[in-house]
Amino acid sequence: MATFLFAWSGSAEEVGVRISNYGHGRITFEQHTNAAYYRVDWAPQLEDEWSGSWARFQCILPEGTNGLVEIAVPQFYRVTAILKGYPGRPAQIDPLAYVDHDELVLIPRGSNITHHVYPTQMLYTNVPLNTIIDYDLWIGKYEATYDLYNAVRSSTTTASYVMNSGARGTDRNRRGFDASHLNQPVTEVNWYDALKFCNKLSELTGLSPVYRHANDVFRSGEPPFDEIAVAALSDGFRLPTEAEWEYCARGGLNGPQRMFPWGDTIDSTYAIYYYTVDAETQAVGSYPKGIAGGQGSAWDLLDIRLYDMGGNVYEWVWDRSGDPAVYTYNLKCSGAAYTSSSNLRCISRQFSNPSTVIYGSGFRVCRSSK
């Protein structure tokens, strides 16, 4: 008998922090014993809205032993401590507890600058887009593994699903036979397979499926993909949007050190990509140095670790690109084991026909209160 566990609403607890000294453009505040990090908001006038737009004030780490932190600030300001953990509920969803690496973790709410794809050009862009996550969002700690995909695909639901079988990683010679390929990301699945997987996982866990076609749950076939609709009130699993994916890939952070999910430099210790490990996929979670936000970041301190947001396999996202009247491509993010390092950038996008089965493409699931 399968065991299904779920987590529900809320966000990391925040408390005001006492400012003990101020003057001449500097403040000193008292540290909270349970703080993961601190955020400083500022305003040009006392009656104005508080702003958190200054990147260097978004993640001030606990430091020192005297219980005080001193920083330079502009104008009027306040300090908030973001506490460790999520009081009153677990911080992850473990939908199929008998399958390894299936956890979804709760993402801190917030906003940052992501990047938008032109709707009529097959190119990514540096055009900034302000993304606000003001709802609960859980996203896969890992890319969906072959074992998880196969467990869902082979399970029985009231109505049957028709999905491609998928493959275990990208090495065609050893696929499915070598123990080193356990917990490999699923590959050779197209966009439709990813949607069906999300719907079937939702049904298996007693949730409402998100994706519909012709006023019914989407379970089979590959119809024109602008005919696939999202049931707005569904509480089931789904693919992240392009903006959600980039917000998570950046670990919620902005600034010049955000070229890759972990920072501004790259080598074979951060991710799997071309010229490393014979360009074969690796077991999910093999690169702890390459977590979203980077080691020592606020998300890392909150035990929120997203693996392989750069490298391993491309990840299908929900968004379509092209003329909105006749969508022609779906977006993929993350980069793959056989691609160059430039494709691992947070702003990098690839475009594929939604029916195309590619050995370097997989996906990551999410769920939200939106």
N, C-alpha and C positions, 0 to 999 in steps of 0.2 A: 504494500500500500504506500503510495507516494505521500510525502509530507509537504505541505505548502505553508510558507511563512510570509507574512507581509508586514510592511511598515507604512505608517500613515502620517498625515500632514504635519506642518511646522517647519522651523528652521533653527539653526544654531542659536543658542541663547545669547542675548546681548545685554550688557549692563553699563550704566554710566560710570565714569571713572572720575575720582576727585582730583582736580587740578590744585596742586599745593603751592605753586609759585608761578608768577607770570610777570612779564615786563620786557621792554626793549626787544620785542619780536621773538621772545623765547618763552616756552612754558615747561614746567616740571609737573609730572603727574605721578600718582601713586599706583603701583602695579597691583593687579588683582591676582590672588593666589591660584586661580583656576583658568587664567587667560591663555588661549592658544596664540592670540595676537591682538593688536589694537588697531583701531581705525580713527583717524582724525578728520572731522568735518569742519568746514569753515564757511563763513558768510561775509560779504562786503559790508553789510549793515545788520544790526541785531534783529530787525524785523524781516529780513530776507530769509528765503529758504536755505536750509543747510545743503552744502554741496560736498560730494566726495570725489570730485573730478581730478584731484591731484594724485597721480599714480603713486608717488612716493609716500603718501599718507594712507594707502589702502592696506598695507601689511607691515606694521611696526612690530617687530618681534620682541618678546620679553628679553631683558638683558640686565646685567649687573646683579649685585648682591645686596645693595642698600635699599631695595624696594622702590627706587625712583627712576624715572626716565626723563631726560631733558632733550627737547627738540626745538628747532626754529619753526615758527608758524607765521602765516599772514593774517592780519586783521582779527576778526572774531572767530572763535574756535570752540570745539567741544571734543571730548575723547570718549570713545566707546570700546569696551572690552568684549571681544567675541570669545565666548567660553568654549572649552573643550566639550565635545559630545552633544547629543541632542536629547535633552531631558524629556522623560515621559514616553519614549518610544525607541525602538531599535533604529539604527541608521542605515540599514540595508534591507533589500528584498532578496530572499533566497527561494525562488519559485519552485525549483526541482532539487530538493535537498539531497537526493541520491545521485546527482550528477556533479562532478567537480567543476569549479570555475564558472558557476552560473550566477554569481552574486551581482546585484545592482546596488549601487551606493547613492546615498542622498547627497545632492550637490547644494552648496551654500547659495542662497539667493544673492542677487547682486546685478551689476551691469558692467559692461565693458565694450570696447570698440571691436567689432568683428568686421568682416569684409564681404561685400555683396557681389554676386555674379550678375553681370549684365544680362537682362532677359533675352536679348536678341543676338548675343555674341557668345561663341564657344571659348571664352577666355575668363580667367579669374582676374580680379582687379584689386587695387589697393584702396578703392573708394571706401571710406569709413562708414560703418553702419552701427548705430548705438543699439546694442542688444540688452534688454532688461529681462532678467529671470525673476519674476515676482510671484512665482508659483513653485510648488514642490516638484522637483525633477530628480528622478532616480535614473541613472544610466549604467550600463554594463561596466563593471570593473575591468572586464576583459572583452576582447572580441569573441563573438559566439563561436564555441568550439564545435568540432565535428561530432563529438560525443553528445553534446547538448542538442545539436540539430537533429542527430539521428534518433535520440530519445524522444523528441517531440514528434518527429516525422513518423516514427513507428508506433506511436501511441494511438489508441482508439478513442474517437470522439463520436458523438451522436450522428453527425454528418461527416462524410469522408472528405479528405483533402488530397489534392493532386500536386505533388511537389517534386522537383528534381532531387536525386539521391544525394548530391553533394560529394565532396571528396575531403580527405584528411590532408590538409596542407598542399604543397605545390610539387613535391618530389614524386613524379609519376612512377618511378621504378620501385619505390618502397611503400607506396601509399597503402595504409591500412594494415601493414604487416610488421613494421619495425616498431619496437616498444618506444623508441625515441620520438615517434610521431604521436604519442598519446597527448591529449590536450592541445593538439594543433588547431588553428582556426579553420572553420569550415570554408571551403572554396568551391568553385564551380557551381555557384548558385547565382541566379539573377535577381533583379529587383522584385519581381513578382514572387519568387520563392521567399524572399525576406519578409514580404508583407504577409504571406500565408503562414509562415512560421510564427510571426507575432500574433496573428489571429488564433492559430491553433493553441499556442501557449496560453493565451487568454482564456480560451474555452476549457483547457485542461485544469486551470487554476480557479475556475468559477468567476472569471471577470468578463466584462462585456467587450467583444472584439471591436477594434477601432476601424478597420478598413471594410468598406462595403462596395458592392457593384450591383447595379440594377435592383436596388432596394433590398439586397440580401447580403449576408456575410460573404466576403470574398474568400473562396476556398479552392477554386480551380480555374484553369484557363489563363489566357494572357490577352485580355481585352485592350482596346486603346487606352493607354494609361491615364489620359485626362478624364476617363470615365470612372476611375477609382476615386471614391469619396471618403472623407474622414467623418466618422460619427462623433460630433462635437462633445457629447456627454458620456462617451465611453470611457471606462476606467482601465482598459486593458493595456497590453504592451504594444509598442510601436517603434518605428525608426525615428531617430532624432532628426530635427530639421537641420538645415545647413548652419543656421545661426546658433542653435543649441550645441551642435557638434563643435564649432569653433570656440564658443564660450568655455566648453569643458576641456578642449584641447589646450587652451591657454591657462588652465588652472584658475580661471577667473581673473587673470592679470593682464595688464596692458604694458606698454613701454617698449623701449628699444631691445630689451632682452627677451623678446617673444618671437623670434624668428621661427624657432621650433617649439614644441610643447614644453620642453624643459629649459629653454634658454636660447642663446645666440650662437652656440658652437655645436659641432657634431663630430662624432667618430664612432667606431664600432662598439663602444661601450654603452652607447645610448639607445641604439636601435638596430634592427636588421634592415639593410638596404643593399643596393648593388655594390659588389666588390667585398662584401662581408659574408662569411660563412657560406660561400658558394651560392649566394643568392637564393637560399631555400628558406621557407617559413620556419619559424621556431615555435616551440610551445608558448602559449600565451603567458604573459607575466615574466618572461625570461630576462627582461631588461629593467630592473628596478631603478636604475639611474635615470631612465628616460620617462619617468612618470609625468603626467600633466602638472604644470606648475613648477616642477623641479624638486629635488630633495631639499628639505628645509623650508619649503614654502608654507604658506598658511594652510593650504589644503593638506599637505603632507603632515603638518602638525596636528590637524584634525583627523588624521587617519583616513583621509579621502585620497585614494591612490588609483588613478586610471592608467592602465598599461597599454602600450602599443598604439597610442593616439598618433604616433608617427612611426611608420614602418610596419613590417609583417604582411598585412594585406590591405588593399583598398577597402573602404567601408561604404556601403550604400547608405545614402541618406534619403529623406522623403522628397526633397525638392526636385522639380523638373526645370529644365532650361530650354530656351528657344522661344519662338513666337507663342504667347499664351493660348492662341487659338488652335495651334497645331504643334503641341509639344513634341520634340524630337529626341531629347536626351534626358537622362537622369544623372544626378551628380554623385560622385564618389569622392571621399576624402581619405586622408591618412598616408597615402603612399604605400608601396608594396616592397617585398623582399628583392624583387628584380628591377626596381626603379632607382634612379639617381637620388642623391640627398636632397636636391631641390624640390622633389615631389613630397618631401616630408614636412615642408613648411606649413605653418598653421593656415596660411591663406591659399595653399595649393588646392586645386580642384581638377578632377578628371571627368570626362563625359562619356557615357556609354548608352547604347540602345538598351532599354530596360529588359529586353528578351535575351540579351547576350549573356552566355555562360562563359565566364573567364576564370582561368585557374588561379588568378591572383586576387580575386574579389570575394569578400565576405561581408560581414555587417556586425553591428553592435546594437543591442536593443535598449530602449528606455521606457519609462512610464512616468506619468505626471498627473497632477491634480488640475491641470489646465483644462 
